[in-house]
């Protein structure tokens, strides 16, 4: 007799890494029916710019820069109301960055301002007090602040976007930040990113109308190593590590965003992501999942997830208005995402996991 035809082979529909793969080829742990989403949770009635988090004594601290209000606000969870509240903790003059740094058991707040100078504040009791002036006139137009521990030392980097200014690397010593090195004078930098490349401390500097430059640590400080070709006008660079590789997310307001991978002596392109109108391309960990958030000023922002090769796959759209920073926040055993907004209200999204299996 004739052989009976075999039944059609079932194939996976989603998520994207497994789309079209035969079900028989998937491992049991890959056959999950869980969907992860970010859903609107709360709107905070103020615009904001930079935001950053730190942890001290198991307590998360999230600070938000409010240039229009002239303040740095601390985002706190209201246990009784089940919502977040933002309380002003440092008043200033047009702060563009409120960057927390933990040294031992002390919390410092680096406040970079367009006017009135930049300052380091120290938490004392339940309030913040001025600890030191930062830069003493070196910082003409600070744009972004970042920090990292490299080789056992704490470094602070401030990108200066003034035409006549120079970005500066500060080093913590004897209870204060001291200027250690001036970078790229006359470059109008918009962002600095500390990272490690091949076991060496490194720094990526981004600025207007120039290609990003990679610095490697040497005996005399950070020395220029190479630039990143074919991507001028990079606004910011943020890195993440995956499968032993270092990836760099480059965002540009005009032109595609780029995902780059370190190849031992230079960065090479992995993927171009359509992103006209973007000023933030932020990798982060949320609820244990690696995500990359691509903000947009003229279209919905996007949530993406990297595969093993670093290529990003779309997961969700977010209606975040003109975002400038994305920060994961954990509170009340839940996970949230803070999205600052330059043109509208600050948004908070809740991470939700749904079982969509039947």
Beta strands, then each sheet from edge to edge (+ up, - down):
strand 1: 34-44
strand 2: 51-56
strand 3: 59-66
strand 4: 71-78
strand 5: 83-91
strand 6: 95-103
strand 7: 106-113
strand 8: 118-124
strand 9: 127-134
strand 10: 142-150
strand 11: 153-160
strand 12: 167-173
strand 13: 176-183
strand 14: 189-197
strand 15: 200-207
strand 16: 211-218
strand 17: 221-232
strand 18: 236-242
strand 19: 245-251
strand 20: 257-262
strand 21: 267-273
strand 22: 281-286
strand 23: 289-294
strand 24: 301-306
strand 25: 312-318
strand 26: 323-331
strand 27: 334-341
strand 28: 346-355
sheet 1: 1+ 28- 27+ 26-
sheet 2: 2+ 3- 4+ 5-
sheet 3: 6+ 7- 8+ 9-
sheet 4: 10+ 11- 12+ 13-
sheet 5: 14+ 15- 16+ 17-
sheet 6: 18+ 19- 20+ 21-
sheet 7: 22+ 23- 24+ 25-
end
